[in-house]
């Protein structure tokens, strides 16, 4: 199978653009998609963002996390540079950890209607406690809806040691 054609990538404005603008507040409009060439296959795409930052909505102090986004694509897929810029746009966004993870998941569902998606934030401790919110979604009426419930019910059966953060 050949690579992507110019027609297939014509709507991608960020990839390869040397004049990239970094949004300083939450902006889901930077997200871009491209067509999944294998919609008949079920497969995971996983993104790791070890440098996510947002702000505490009460104190304004920065919060730092590693964000993991895993999804099973349907028709559309998220373009990685646009995802990086989108995650960067949280830098000055004031919201609780749990809210940030759910916002990210919901924005990606609205963008590409994946078969399945999960977003997991592992925040560094502040005040002696770390928070690791996890959220997921499986397309309603499909096997992925049940998989999402089972994954949520069993997602942290073997928790990691937290003294390494």
N, C-alpha and C positions, 0 to 999 in steps of 0.2 A: 504494500500500500504506500502510495506517495505521501509526501508531507502535505501540509495545509496550503491551499491555493490563496491567491491574493483576494479573491472573492470571499473566502471563508474568514479572512482576518481583517477585512476592510473596516469593520466597526470597532476594532481595538485601537484606541487613541493613545493609550499610555505606554504600552510595550514598545520600547525602542525610542521613545520620545525623550530627548535630552533636556527639554525645558519643563520638566516635571515640577508642579506646584504642590507643596505639602500643606494640606489643610490643617489649621490649628484648632479646629473644633469639629465635633462629630459631623460627618458628612457621608451618608450612604450613597449619595449620587455619584461618587467616584467609582463605584463597583461596575465592572464590565464582565460580560460573558462571551463565551464562544460555544459552538455546537459540539456536543459529545459525538465523536465518530463511532462509538460502540454502545449505543443505548440498549442494545439487546443483551449486553453483558452486565452482570452485577459485580462491581469492583469498588474498592475503597480508594479515595484520594485523601491524603493526610497532609495537613499543614501544621508546622510547629513554629510558634512565634515566641522566642524566649525573652523578648524585650518589650512586651506590652506595658503601656503605662496609661493610667487614668488618674483622676483626682477624687479624693474623698469629698462628697458633697457637703459635709459639715465643716471639716477643718481646712479643706483646700490642700491638704498634704498629698504628695504623690503616692500612688500605689503601683507596685511592680508585680508582674506575673509572667508566667509562661502559659500561653494559650495554645491548646491543641484543638484543631478543627478537623474532624473526619467526616466524609460524606460519601454516599453512593450516588453517583450522578444519574440523572434521568436524561433529558434532552439537552439541557444547558449546563455549562461548567463555569466556575468563576476563574477569571484570569488572575494569575498570582500577583502581578505588580499592582493591579487595582486593589487586591485584597490587602497588600502591604500598606498602601496609601490609606485605605479605609481604616485599618487597625491603628495606624499612626494618628488618624483624626480623633481618636479617643484621648490623646495626650492631655488636652485641656478640658476634657469632658468630666463633669462632676456627677458621679453616680456610684451607687454601691456595687460591690463585686458581682453579686447575684444579678443585678439589673444589667450590667455590661454584658455578661455572658448570654442572657436571654435576648437582649437587643441584637447582639451579633447573630445569634441563631435565627431569629425572626427575620432579620434583614436578608440573610442568605436564603432562607426559605422563599421569601417574596421574590428574590432575584432569580433563582434558578429552579425552584420546585423539585428539590432532590427526592430520591426514593427514601433516603434516610440521611440524617445528619446528627452529629453530637458536637458540643462545644464544652471544653473543660478548661477552667482557669485554675492555675495553681499560684496563688498570690504569696509573696514573701510576707513574713510576719511583721505586724506593727502592734505594739503594745503587748508583745508576748504571745500572739495568736495568729495563725495563718488560716485563711479561708480558701477552700477549693470548690467553688460551685460547678456543678455538672448539669447540663440540660441536653435533651435530645428530642428527636421527632422522627416518626415513621409515617410515610404517606398513608392516609386513611383508606381503609378498605383493601389494603394489600398485606402481604406477609410482613412488610417492614413495620407496620403498625404494632404487630405483636412482638417483633424483634426489639422495637424501641422500648416497649413496656418491660420486657425481660432484661434488657441491657440496663435500664434505669434501676430496676429492682436488685440487680446483682453487680452494679458497676464498680463497687469498691470493696469486693470481698477480701482482697489482699492489700490493705493500705500500705503505702511506702513509709519508710522512716522519715520523719519530718525534720530531724536534726541536721539534715544536709542542706537546708536553705538558709 
